[in-house]
Amino acid sequence: MRRALPIVAVLAAMPLALPGSALAKGGEVATRAGSAGAAAIELARQTGSSIVISDPSVARRIVPAFRGRMKSEEAVRRLARAAGARAVAVAPGAWRIEAATPALPRPVRAASASAVAAAFTPPPQEPAEPIVVIASKRDLRIGQLPGQVSILDGASLEAGGIGGTEKITQRIATVTSTHLGSGRNKLFIRGIADSSFTGPTQATVGQYLGDLRLTYNAPDPDLRLSDMARVEVLEGPQGTLYGAGSLGGIIRLVPNPPVFGESSASVMLGGSLTQDGAPGGDAAAIVNLPVTPGIAFRANLDAATLGGYIDKPWLGRDDVNRTRILGGRASLRAQLAPEWTVDVIALGQFTDARDSQYATRDGEPPLSSDARVQEGSDADYAMGQLVIAGRVGDVQVRSTTGLVRQNLEERYDASTDADTPRLFSQENRTRMFAHETRAWQDERGGFGWLVGASYTHNRTVLSRGFETGFATAAATGVRNTIDEFTLYAEGSLRVRPGLTATAGGRLTHSRLGGAGEDVAPAIAFARAEVTADRSATTFLPSVALNAELLSDTALYMRYQEGFRPGGFAIESEFVRRFRGDRTGTWEFGLRHGRPGAGTFDIAASVSYTRWRDIQADFIDNSGLPSTANIGDGRVWSASLTGGVQIATGLRVEAGAAWNQSKVDRPPTELLALVARAVPMAELEGTSLLDATLARSMQVPNIAQFSGRIGIGWHHELSEDLRLTANGWASYVGKSRLGIGPELGQSQGDYLDSGADLRVGTGRYGVTLSLDNLTNSRGNRFSLGTPFGTARDQVTPLRPRTLRLGLDARF
């Protein structure tokens, strides 16, 4: 019976088939990547059509996901083209998809030189379906978007096993991360980076699940990318559409939605061995269930144990940095009317890092730390959101409301000598409420528009303390709150065929407040000076031009701004304010072709950013990280990505990013910090300003150069059996840890690599993957504990790791 399902899809999503006029009007359709038979079932239920696939071999062919608003006829013909077949209308609302008629053989002639060359040329492909960028908030085609966007589909994210944010940083050269550990890192795009620690500053990259932001001024939760339809990365400031915290760009996770009328499940299991480390394992399960004809439920559960590889000889413990992750997501979708749906989504993830992952440079034995206390972290994340989406005539409406709860507890070695072990603990508790409603209309008569409103409330409490033996002493903490009220709009006008002008703006009113926590009584008089509320109003404009020169080629230019509000930071035992910062970016770029959809594609961009009142971290006199405005800066960035299909089933991709940053004359308070920390002997014969500039006055944590190359190959071993292989290598250049005298250490300058191989059918498969092929040590991050700046610390790559995995779909 199951074998017949991919062949016949004579099902409607509702008890009665829709009349022909309704079918012709069109509606929103969305299918997932998979077999053509499964896609036909989804499409039949969404459009109320009858779809028959007469050839079982066609039904088993793998087709990509597609979505958009279209007539049922167009949707069925797209599916047929993707399967290398043709669609035949047999009755109103009824279709048959059958194998395309093979071309008649031509008479044999003597082979010419051009014919021989043509024999080695990849065969022409079917025209690719338009790639719709959901993160544009107007569902623009990628050719209409004036900016750089990278899209990773679900298949590439799951290749070699489910992972977290590292799956993104490994595949996109412009996205980088700090490496304190899972649930603790900050993400950066291009050359816009601020600091290395989890503090009061807002992130420079906006992270979203669907339309709800994951964090405000908390670290990357490092969600497991399980059951994702795609991940979209928009580079450069996105202030008009996304507001505060998108200085470098945004990363948008798009999960697979529940599918009406389908019962399906899948599982993935894996075990891993790490060279000179402990073994690990992972498991993931996904289920989709129909509740009623108009309600569907979907859930996934993901668990992983990452084997440790760092030793602590002083504690007599090996492989101390084992990390356990448990997470899951559940969603319920209800169709209220033909054009309206409601989604309820809940997710949670718990990350337990038993100890830290940094080591002592040139330590003995290798990959060992001289810390004498147990460090590590616990990161808990939970989110709930309600999404209402629909259409009123030609106007689409989407409203998202959500709650976020994020707790992060970190433990650092703060020992002052070997005989007195001391532990520093820091807890960051974040609560966020966010709402956004937007309406937009696709281009009509050369004009398209978008309007929206949003409100965000975020409250973060940062608590600190020292533990020595059985005694615990609280240190000064800080509380930050913010309320943001926003109105934004964007419009596009087709000035002439192929040339579109876009302009927009975002008006944000922010109310900020905060206070010190656990302030010492001796300095409590300063408390009144740092508890006053304040407000600010910010307008972020944007303009762009996009020229579609040919069907596959576009040039663009744009200007856009971004900002982050200020807040309160801790310096020694005092709490003080830091100002908001702001960027303005000019960008010029081009695109040709569509990644993965043709024989050749390329994208390039050059941007210049002026960054004012940069917020960044430094180490204060007590050895703790603090935040301050370090001055104004300039950042030049350039990126180049491309791919080529060199043979049937064989594709090579490459990308590179270059950044050049400089911070202008440092403010007086930073000079005072250097004066207190730099030995006077180092100042002989030079000025204090020169000494500061010599200690890394460039934007931190961004390598001047990084690059990546990847290769993918797939081959049909038989009618049902396919082999898929991928390999990649990436280089991360040198960068600086931070600003100031204690954070001038260099990091980076290493090569990472990996490969994976899957053999199987569309339902069952075996995967073998190998990470860090060369077993490179490298140094991803030059700090493990802020109290160890006098030590030579490194954060090595995970040693060579072999994983064997199994996957099954039902």
N, C-alpha and C positions, 0 to 999 in steps of 0.2 A: 504493500500500500504506500509506504513512504517513497518507494522508487517512482511511483506515479505522480507524486505531488509536484515535482519540478516540471512535469510535462503538461499538466492541465491546471490552469488557474482560472476557473470559471466561477469566481466568487466576487461578491460585492460586499462592501463594508457595511451596508445597511440591508434590511430585509427586502426591499424593492429596488430594482435597478433604476438608475436615474434616467430621465428622458433624454432624448438626443440633444435638445437645446441646452440642457444643463451640462452635458458632456462637452459641448462645443465651447461653452463659456470659459472653461478652464478653472484650475484651482491649484493650491499648493500641494506638491508631491515631494516625497523624500524617500529614497531607497538606500540601503546599505550596500557596501561592497560584499561580494559573494557570488554564488552561482546565479546564472540567468534565471533558473527556475524559481529560486527563492525571491529574486527581485520581481519576477512577474507576479507572484502571489501578493507581494506588498503593493505593487502598482494596481493590481486588479481591485484590491480592497479599498484603496485610496480613491480610485476614480469611478468605482461602481461599474467597471468594464468586465468583459469576459475575454480572457487571454489564454490561448492554447499554444504550447510549444510542441510541435509535432515530432521533433527529432530529439531523442534522449541525449545525444552527444552535444547538441546545442544547449539543452537545459543545464548541462554540467559545466559549461564554460564560465570562467570567472569574469565578472564585469565590475567596473568601479562604481562607487556610490555617486548619486547625483540628486540634486534637489532644486526647487524653484517653482515659480508659478507658470503653468503652461496648460495647454489643452491636452486632453487625454490622447489624441492622435499623435501630437508631438512627443509626449512622454513614451508611448509605445514604440515609436520609430527610433527614438534615442536608445531605448533598451535594445532593440534589434540590432542597430549599428554597433553598439558596444559588444554584442555577442557575435559579431561577424555574420549576421543573418539579415533577413528582410522581414518586414511586417506587411501582412496582407489583410485588408478589411474584408470580412466575410458577411457582416451584417451591421446595422447601426449599434455601436457600442460593443462589437465583438471583433476579435483580432486573432490571426494565426501567425505565429512567428516560425519561420522555416529557414533551413539552411540556404545561404545565397547560392545561386546557380554558378558553378565554376566556369571560368572563361574557357572558350574553345581553344585548343592548342593551335599555334600558328605553324605554318610550314617550316621545316627545318632548313636553315640556310648556313652558309659558311660563316663561322664566327669572326667578326671584325674585332679590332682593338677596342672600340667603344663598347661592343657587346660583352667582351670579356671583362672590361671594367665594371659594366653594369651588373654583372653577375655577383660582384662583391659589394654592391651597393645595397644597403638595407631596403627592403620593400616599402613602398609607400603605405602610410597608415590611414585609417579612417579619420575624417575630421574630428578633432577633439571637442568634447562638450565644454561649454564655457565654465571656467572656474569662478565661483561666486565667493567673494570675500565677506564672510559674515561679520567680521570685526569692523567693517566699514559702517555698520549700523544701518546701511541702506541696501545691503545685499548687492553691492556693485560687482560687476565683472572685473577680473583682475586687470584687464586692459583699460578699464575706466578709472582705476585708482591711481592718483598722483602721489606715488610713494613706493617704498620698497616693502614687500611682504614676502614672507616665507611660510609655506604650508607643509606640514608633515601629516601624512594620512595615518589612519589607525594601524595599517599593516606594517609600516616602517617603524612605528612606535613599539609594536609588539615583537619585532624581529629579534631573535636571540633571547626572548624573555621579557616580562613586564619590568619596567624600571620607573624611575622618577625623573626629576628635572635633568639629570645627566643625559637622558636620551635626547633632550633638546640641545644642550651645550655641545654634545658630540657631533651633532648634525648641522648646526648653524654657526658659522665662524664668528658672527657679530654678537653672539650671546655668550656671556661669561659669568662666572660665579666665584664667590669666596668659597673656602673649603674648611669651615669650622666643623661641619658635620650635617647629616640629614636633619632637616627641620630648623637649622640655625643659620643658613646661608643667606646672603644677599645676591640678587641677580642684577646684571648690568647689560645694557645694549649699547653698541658703538663705544664712544669714549666718554659716556656720562656715568661716572661712578663717584661715590662720595666717601664711603668709609668701610671698615672691615667688621664692625661689631653690631650687635643688636642693641640699639639705643633709642633715643626719642625721635630721631630723624625719620621722616617718611621715606619709603622706598623710591628709587628713581625709575623703577619699572612697574607699571600697573599690571597686576595679575588677576585674571578673571576666569571663573567657571561659568560658561554661558554669559549672561549679562551682569552677574554679581561679582564684585571684586572680592578676591580671596583675602587680602590684607590691606592695612592702611599704613601703620608704622611698625609692623612686625615682620619677621623674616619670612622667607619662602617656606611654606609648609611642606614642600617636596612631596606633593600628592602622587601616589602611584598612578601611572597613566594607563589604567586598565579600562577596557571597553570605551575607548575614545574614538570618535569619528575622525577627529583631526585636531591639530594644534596650529594656531595662526600666530605669527609674530609680525607685528607692524613696527618698523624702525622709525626712530626720530620722535620728537615731541608729538604727542597726540592730545594736546591740551583742549582743543575745541570739543572733541567728542568725549574725552575721558577725564579731563580736569586734572586736579592735583595728583602728583605722584606718577606722571607719565613723561618725565623729562627725556628719558632715553627711548621710550616706546612702550608697547604693551605685549603681553603674552596671553592669549585667549585659548582656554581649553574648551573644546566642544564635545561633550559626551554623546554617545548614541542614545537617542530617545526611545521610549517604549514604542513597540510596533503593534498596531491593532490586529487582532485576529490571528496572532502567531504564537505558537508554543515552541520554544527553542531553548537550548542550553549549550554551554561550552565549558570546558575545563582545561587548565594548563598546569602542569606539574614540572618541577625542575630541581635538580641537585647540582651543587657546584663544589669545586675543589680549588683552593687558593694556594699557590706555591708559597711555602714557608709560612702558611697560615692555617686557620681552622676552616672546616667545610661549612657550607651554607645550603639553603634550600628555599624554594618559593612555591606558592600555589595560588591559583586564581580560578574563580568560578563565576559564570554569568548565566542568568536565567531571564527569559521573557515570557510572560503569561498573560493571556487575555482574561479579563475579569467579566466584561460584558462586551457586546459588539462595539460600544463606543468608549470603553475604558481598558487600558492596558497597564501592566506593571512590569518593571524591569529592575533588576538588582545585581550587584556584583560584590564579591568578597575577595580580598587580596591579602595575603600574608607572606612575609619574607624574613629570613634570617641571614644576615650578611656576616660571614665569618671574619673574625678578627685577625690581625697580622702585626700588631704592635706589641712589643714586650716591655715589661717594667721589671728589670732585674732587682731593684731595691725592694720591691714588694714580693719577689719570687713568683711572679705571674706572667704567663705567656698569652699572646693573642687576646689582649685585654679589650680591644675595641669592637667586640661583637655588638651588632645592632639588630634589634627586632622591630618589625613594622607590622601592624595589623590595621587594615582599613576597609572601608566598604561604602557603597553608595546605593540608594534606593530611590526610585522615581515612579510616579503614578501620573499617567496622562489621560485626560478625559476630553472627549469631543463634545462640546456643548451645543454646537451648531455646525453646519458644513464649513463655515469659515472661522470658527472660534475653538480654541483649545485652552485647557488649564493644565499646568504641570506643577506637581509638588515634588520637591527634591530634598533629600537629606543625605548628608555624608559625614563621616568621621574617620579620623586616622590617629593612631597612637604610635609614637616612635620612641623607643628606649635604647639609648646608646650607653652601653655599660661603662665605657671609659673613653678617653679622648683618642684622636687619630693622628696626633702630631708626634714627631720623633726628634731626637737630638742629632744634629748633623754630625756625620762620621762617628755615630755612636757604636759602642761595642757591647753586645753583638749588634749587627745591622738591624735597622727597623726597631730600635729600642728607645725608650724615654727614661730620663733620669729623675722624673717626678716620683715623689715618695708618698703620694696620696692617690686615692681613687677619684678620678674626675668624671667626665661624661655629661649626659643631658637627658631630659625627658621632655618631649614635645607632644602636646595634645591639641588636636584641631577638630572643630565641629562646625557645620554649616547647615542651615535650612533655608530654602527659598521657595517662593510662590511666583509662578509666571503665568500671566494671562496674555494670550496673543490672538489676534484676529484681524478682520478687515471690514471697513465700512466703505462700500463702493470701491474706489480705486486707492483709498488711503489705508495703509497698514498701521496697526497699533500694537504696541508691546509694552507691558508693565511688569516690572520685577521688584519684589520685596524680599529682603532676606536678613537673617541674623547670623553673626559669626562669633564664635568663642574660641580663643586661642591662648594657650598657656605654654610657656617655655621656661624650664628650670635648667640652669647651666651651673656646672661646678668646675672651678679652676684651681690649680696648684698655686697657692700664695705663700709658700714657705719662705721665710727669710734666711733660714740656715738649716743644715741637715739634721740638727738635733731637735728642732721645733717644727714639725710638720703643721702646716696651716692650710685650711681649705676656704676658698672664697665662693660663695653661692650667690646667684642672681636669678630672680624670677621676674618674668615679664608677663603680666596678665592683661589681655586685650579683649574688649567687648565692642562689637560694631553692629549698628543697624543701618541699613541702606535701602533706598527706594529710588527707582527711576521709571518714568513713563515717557515714551517717545512715540511720535507719529511721523510717517514718511510716505512719500509717493514716488514711484518709479518715474523715469523720464517720460513726460507727456508734452509733445510739441516742442521738444528741445530743452525742457526745464524739469528738474527734479529737486525735491526739497526734503528737509528733515528738521523737526523741532522737538525739543525735549526738556524735561525738568527733573531734577534729582535732589535728594536730601540724604546726607550722611552724618551719623553721629558715631564718634569713636572715642573710647576711653581706655587709656593704658596706664597701668600702675607698675612701676619698676622698683622692686625691693632688693636690698643687698644685705649681706651679712658675712661675718668671719667665724669659722669654727676652728678651735684649737683644743684638742683633746675632747673633754666633755663640756667645754664652755662655748657659748655662742654669743656674739656681740653684733647688734644691728648696726649697719652703716647707713648713711644718708641715701634716701631714695627719692623718687619724683613721680608725680601724677600729672598726666597731660590729658586734656579733653578738647575736642573740637566738634563744632557743628557747622556743616557746609550746606548752604542753600544755593542752587544753581539753576540757571536758565541757559539753554544753548540752542543754536540753529545753524544750519548749513544749507546752501543752495548751489546748484550747478546749472549753468546755461551753455547750451551748445551754440557757440558763436558762429561757427560755420561747420560744414561736414568734416568730421575728424578732429575738431578743436573744441575743447570744453573748458570753461572757466569756472572755478569753484571758489566761494568765499564763505566764511563763517565766523562765529564769535561765541564766546562763553563768558557769562557774567556770574561770578561766584562771590557770595558774601560769607565770610568765615568768622565764627566766634570761638576764640581760644581761651582756655583757662588752665590752671594747674597750680600745684603747690609742692612743697617739699614733704617727704615722708621720713619719719624717724630722724628728724633734725635734732642734733645735739642741743641740750638746754643752754649751753654756754653761748651758742650763736643763734638762739631762737629769735633774737631781736631782728634778724635779717629776714625772717619768715614773711613778715607783712609786705616786704618789698617784692616778693615773688609770687604772691597769690592773687594779684589783681587780674581780672578778666580784661580782654581787649578784643577788638574786632578789626577786620580788614576786608576791603572789597577789591576784587581783581577782575580785569577784563583781558581775555586772551583772544586775539584775532588770528585769522589764518586766511591765506590766499593761495591759489594754485592754478596752474595751466597744465592741461594734458592734451597732447597731440597724438592721435592714432594715425600714424603715417600710412601704414599698411595694415592688413588684417592681423598680422602677428608682431608689429613693431610700434612702439610708443615712446615718445619723449615727454618729460614732465619737468616742471619746476614748482617749488612751493616754499612758502614761509609760514612758520607756525611757532607759537610760544608755549611754554610750560612753566609751572610754578609748584613750589611746596611751601606750606605755611611754616611759621616758626614754632617755637615751643620752649620748654624748660629742660635744662641739662644740669648734671651734677659735676662740680669741679671740687675735688677734695671733699670737705664737709659742707660746702655751700651749694645752693641752688641758684642758677642764674638763667637769664633768657638768651636765646639766640634768634636771629631774624630769619624771615622766610627768604628763599632764593628763587631765581627766575632765569629761564633760558629763552633765547630767540635763535631760531635756526633757519638758514637758507639751505636748500637742497636742490640739486640738479641730477637727473638720472635718465636712464633709458632701459627699455626691456625689449627683447626680441624672443618670440617663441613662448611656449608654455612648458614648464618643467615636467618631464615624464610623458608629454603628449606629442612629441615630434622628434625629428632627428637631431635638432640642434636648438638650444635656447641659451640666452645670456642676459644678465641684468647687471647694471653698474650704477653707482651713485657717488657723488661727492657732496659733502656738507660742511658748513661752517657754523659753529655755535658760539654765541657770546653768553657766558654764564656769570651772573652777578650774585654776590654775597653767598658764595658756595658754602654749604653746610658739610662739615667733615669731622671725623674723629681724630683725637690725639690722646696721648697718655699724660695725665696730669701729675702733679707733684706726689700724690699718694700712690701712684702706679696704676690707677684705674682709668679706663677709657672715658673720655668726656667729649662733648660736641661743641663746636664753635663755628662762627663764620670766618673762613680763612682768606677771604678776598675774592676778587673777580678772576675769571679765567677765560681762555679761548681754546676751543677744541676743533681741530680739523679731522675729518673722517672720510675715508674712501672705502668702498667695498665692491667686489667683483665676484659674481657667481655664474656658473654655467654648467651645461651638460650636453653630451653628444651620444647618440646611439650609433655605435660603431659596427654593430651587426645585429641580426635578429636575436632579441632577448638579451643583448649585452649593452649596458649603458655605463658611461663614466661621468661623474660629476665632480666639480671642484669649486672652491670658494676661498676668498682671502679678504682680510680686513686690515686696514692701516689707520692708525690714530696718532695724532700729534697734539699734545696738550701742554698748556702752560698756565700757571697761576701768577697773576700780577703781584705787585708789591704787597707783601703780607701786612695784615693789620698790626697795630701796636701791641695788642694782647698776645699775639703769637710771638712777636719779637721778645716780649717779656718772658714768655715761657722758655724760649731758646736760651735767653740770658741766664735763667735759673738752672737749666739742665746741662748746658755745654761747659765743659771744663775751660777755665780761663786760658790754659795753655793753647787750646785750639783756636782762640781768638787773637793770638799774637800775630800781628802782621796783616790782619784782615778785619773787616767791619762785621758788626753783628748781622747786618742785612746779607752780606755775602755768605756768612756762615749758615744762615737760614736757607738761602737759595741753594747752597751746596748740599743741603740735607733734604733734597727731593721736594721742590716746589712745582710738581706736576700733579695732574689729577691722578689719584691713586687707583690701584687695582686694574688698570687697563694696559694691556700689552700694546706696544707700538705696532707689532705685526702678529697676526695669527692667520693660519690657513688650514684648509682641509681638502682631502681628495677621497672620493669614494667610488666603488665599482659595484654594480649589481648585475646578476645574470640569472635568467630562468630558462629552463629547458623541459620540454615535454618528454618524459621517459616512455610513456605509453598513453593510451587514451585517458586513463584515470590518474596516472602517477606523474607528479611534477617535482622537479628539483629547483630550488631557489637558493642563491648564494649572494652574500653581501660582504664587502670588506671596506675598511676605511682607515685613514691615518690622519691625524691632526697635529699641528704644531702650535704651541702657545709660546709667544715671545716673552721677553723680560718686562716686568712691571715693578712698581714700587708698592710696598705694603700700605703706606699712609703718609700723612703730613706731619712734619715736626721732627725733633731730634731723636725720638725713640722709635719712630716707625719708618725710618728711611731704608730698611732692608729691601734687597731685591728678591724677586721670586720669578717663577716661570722658566722659560727657556727649556722646554722639554717636548718630547714627542709621545703621543698616545696613539693607540691603534686597536683594532678589533676586527673580528670576522665571525660570520654565522652561516650555517648551512641547514636547510630544511628539506626533507624528502617526505612526500606524502600526497594524499588526495585532498580534496576540498574539505573532507570531514575528519581525517586522521593524519597526524604527522609526527615526525621525530626531528628534533632540532639539536644541533651541536654548535656551540659558540665558544669563542676564545677571546678574552679581553686582555689588553696590554700584551700584545704579541711578543714584543721585545723585552718584556719584563723590566721596563724602564722605571727608575726610582723617581726622578724628577723632583720638583718642589712646587706644589700647587699653591701653597700659602705659607708665609714666613712667620706665622704666629700661632701658637697653641694656647698659651696663657699670657695675658697682658702683664703679669708680674714677672715674666721671664724674659724681658727684653734684653737683659744682659747675656742670656743664653743664646746659642745659635740653634734656632728651632726651624724645622722644615715639616711640611705635610706631604709625605710621599704619595705617589699613585698606588692604588691597590695593586699588589703583585699579580703576575699572570694568573688568570682564573679561567678554568674550564667548566662549562655548564652543559649538561645533558637534559633535554626537555622533551615532554610529550604533550600533545594537544589533541583534543577531540571535540567535535561539534555534533549536536544531536537535534 
